[in-house]
Amino acid sequence: MTEIIPVEMSQQRIAGGRAHFTVPKLFETSICLRGGERDDGWFFVSVKFLIKVGGDMTGMHEFPQEPTGMLKRHIADEADARMAYYLPLPEPVEVPPITEVPERPKLPEGAVDAPLVRLYNFLQMMSMSYQLEILWYQAQRMRSLGWSEYLKVEMLDNRKTLVVSYWMPGRPQPPGRVLLPPHGGTLTISIVESRATQQAGGGPARTPVARMLAELQRKARLGDARPSDEVEGLKFDVRWEPMEGTLGVVNEAIAAMRDLQVDADNLDFQAMLFRVIHGHTKSILKAFQQKLQTGRTRNVFSPEGKVVLDSRGDYHQLRVHLCADEVAVISIDTRTGRMNLRDTGDLAAAGRGPRFAAITDHLNENPSNLLEALIHLRLLTITDLVEQKAKYLGFQAFRHRNFSEEERQKLGPAARGTMYIQLARFPTHYLVLVITEEDFRYALISVKVLADTMFGNMIMEDIGWLDVRRIRGDRRVTAQGDLVAGTLKTLARKRNASDMAQDALRREDNFNLDTQTLRELYAYCCARVAYTRVELQFKRRGIPYTHVNPASQLASSSELSHIQSSLARSVPALCVQSSDILSGAPAAEAAMPNIRVIPLNWWSDKKAQVVTCVKLKYVQQPVGKRATARASNNIIRPSKRIIYDATEAVVSFLSENVDTCVDEFLEEWARVSKMVVIAREVARMGKEKKWQDVRLLSFDLQTVEFAYAADYTVSISCTDQLSPTGGSFELRFSRSTPIFPPVHPSSLAPPPVPSYFRPPRTNPHEEAEPYLRQILRHGPLASSLYRLVGLLRDTLPVVVELDRMTTTAREDQRASSGRSRATAGARSSTDEPWFDTFVKGLGWWRVMYGDLRHALDLRLMTNKRIAILDASHSLFQGSSSAPDQDDAGSLGFQPIPDFHTLVMEAVRAARPPGAANRGLVAAVDVGVVCEGCAVGGVLRALHERVLKKLRGT
């Protein structure tokens, strides 16, 4: 065989009288000789394009591998014509004489006809054009399936070039907007000639082996001659050209796409286009990542893990960590080329969808604003996060307050956003979360509303910065410096790589604000405001104070232990000196030097309280039934506002109002301290005064009850200690219940009478209570108490006898009235005695007789003496005939008839014979003076004679 066969068609076989040639990835054809002569030539039999269509197979029946019909006839005619190009025509047929028969082409001199080369060139072009048409058809089908607005498909260069532009703008851009590129990029597929270099010998591009085989064939079959035609080396040239400025990214930042080629075994234009678009998308997102991490936002997004390019197969997205668990995902739509921003955090709810949609629209209008948009979105996300947690805790939070720009500058130049949380119990104070690029800053501010402004503008009166790390973590920090005005100074130090990594990790968590931290910050601010209110009261009173570290709890057994906060050790306590705060207060000497003042309940929803802890210099154990009933582990709570630890001798005063806690403490202290002093002095009286029957019965910080003589008792309490008059005391007199010894079972004695069957036991001193209470208001409390007890003991015989006289007279009168009713059957005119007794003053009693013109006065004198006088005479007048002008009650009294005689008779009757009793009673001109122990008999005898005298006259 002497035919020149292109090396590309070297796969050949002869079967059925036909020659079959196969060119991989192009075609398989069969031809046959026209005859047995050397110059008979070839004719075309069949062709099969060696291609496979991938992707969507819809409509692919239009492109069969083996052409049929008109297409096959066209191919056959063209192939036959090309192979017989230099063959002579068959015997000429008769033609009209006018018709000119074209002359057949002739072979150049020295050339040998090469029909198979021309056949190869023709079928190669047909196969590649066939593939290009299939790709065009697939592109057009994509347009019909929703890509028509965003995909432009063109066939150029006599349908040898397919040009596809993607990410076309869907609608015309409105005027005044940023001019965007007309499309995202272009994918161009062209059929081009592939030539070898001059060094390789020119001709079609072939491998060295193929080039050597072609040369050996030519020399072996043609010798020095040359073929009439050369093989045309054709190939697909696939180029991707991204558009400059697509989504704000320059082409230098876009990686070149390599290995783009048309695969005849898988003709899939959609896959080829998607590969280009996905590569373009990845390059754009990578450019975004680099810009975020190296641009002006590097302080925010440079730490590892803040901006991550997530590539999963052909799907690419940029994950931007905003704060805490909030992540913004940036992706690019494959079809439209529009950026899409969405949220994947805990707050990804329908309410945030419009925000992301608005930001997405803004970015697609001007993609160069991506950095600003992400910073703004990050700020909004952080603000949403804080606001959500504040509302979850029930706080009232505001994103903005009516501050001027100058006022907002007080929060510092680094502030990017703010959240104002109003303190519920202190409406003029706010916990401010200042959002900076790297973390939160926390401030406590006090505000004032300007009354002369139309919209109620505010000013910041005071700003204090909070150190949240000290508040939550380092409990060893001293109490000083917890509230620092101004910018916090940081210490610079050398850090190695591990330190920097740890700092970056901490910075990741700077915006991870949990509800517990926010609750503690809010509680801490409430505590600081409460302390400020207390400190203001100290300043107004000129009381110096210091901050102390609350290293120890309140009394460990105290009832206050259940109202402690985990932040209690972070909040400094206030310490004042007892000599300062109790200056001028009663019983100031009972307190130890240091007094602690600690606000409470600032961490809860309850009303804030203040506890003032005072350690007493001596321990006075509570006694009595009330103290025992209220005590638990030596802790008693006599009232809602007082707690006493008898073991430690610590009294805790609770105040419900922070603004008046100092006044309330002083009032409670005045009351408690007086009770403590009274209880102490009563306990000492038995030894110091040798009053064996004086004993403490009950003490619970609010009331002291003691027996001053036998079973006669008095209960003392005080009220209104801060009133301008200095407060007052309340005295309640009573008789203690007698205690009978238990009766032996074998005893014949009758059992004791139950208490409810016994007659009521009264204390006659009760009537003198308005006068007796005044004693405690004059002079030191201890000495005043001694005077009161002494007066009670000295006047006890008088009041007991007066009470006995009245009781006996009423019983006698009741008995006489009973006899009269029994005999006469009628009630007498009165059951009351013919005299009355009442208190005239301190140590002064009067017996008024029924005619209202005569009376006896009983006065306590020095050395426990009692004077019994005719009330018509005054101790302060030299003449008995002139009444006492100072005593309005004595006006009109008449001398008792024969009073002196009556006195002498009473003295003789009351004083038994004997020298030992002569000094107990002494008669005077207007009455009698006697010792306390003898007053009962003398008064009884004198009263009987006076009563008889007056009723008989």
Secondary structure, DSSP 8 states (H G I E B T S, - for coil): ------GGG-EEEEETTEEEEEETTTEEEEEEES-SSTT--EEEEEEEE---B-S--TTGGGS-SS--HHHHHHHHHHHHHHHTTTS--SS-----TT----------TTEE--HHHHHHHHHHHHHHHHHHHHHHHHHHHHIIIIITTTEEEEEETTTTEEEEEES--SS---TTS----S-SEEEEEEEEE-B--TTTTSSB---HHHHHHHHHHHHHHHTT-EESS----EEEEEEEEE-TTBTTB-GGGS---------TT-B-HHHHHHHHHHHHHHHHHHHHHHHHHHSTTHHHH-STTSEEEEEETTEEEEEEEEETTEEEEEEE-TTT--EEEEE-STT--GGGHHHHHHHHHHHHH-GGGHHHHHHHHHHHHHHHHHHHHHHHTT-EEES--SB-HHHHGGG-TT--EEEEEEETTEEEEEEEEEE-SS-EEEEEEEEEE-TTSTT--EEEEEEEEE-HHHHHT-TTS-STTSEE-S----------HHHHHHHHHHHHTTT---HHHHHHHHHHHHHHHHHHHHHHHHHHHT--EEEE---S-S-TTSGGGGG--TTTTTS-EEEEEHHHHTTT-TTGGGEEEEEEEEEESTTSSS--EEEEEEEESS----BSHHHHHH-BTTEEEEETTEEEETTTTEEEEEES-GGGHHHHHHHHHHHHHHHHHHHHHHHHHHHHT--TT-EEEEE-SS-EEEEEETTEEEEEEEE-TTSTT--EEEEEEEE---------TT--S-----GGGS-----GGGGGHHHHGGGGGSS-HHHHHHHHHHHHHHHHHHHHHHHHHHHHHHHHHHHHHHHHHHHHSS--S--S-SEEEEEEETTEEEEEETTSS-EEEEEE-GGGEEEEEETTS-TT-SSTTS--TT-GGGTT----TTHHHHHHHHHHHHS-SSGGGGGGEEEETTEEEEEGGGHHHHHHHHHHHHHHHHHH-
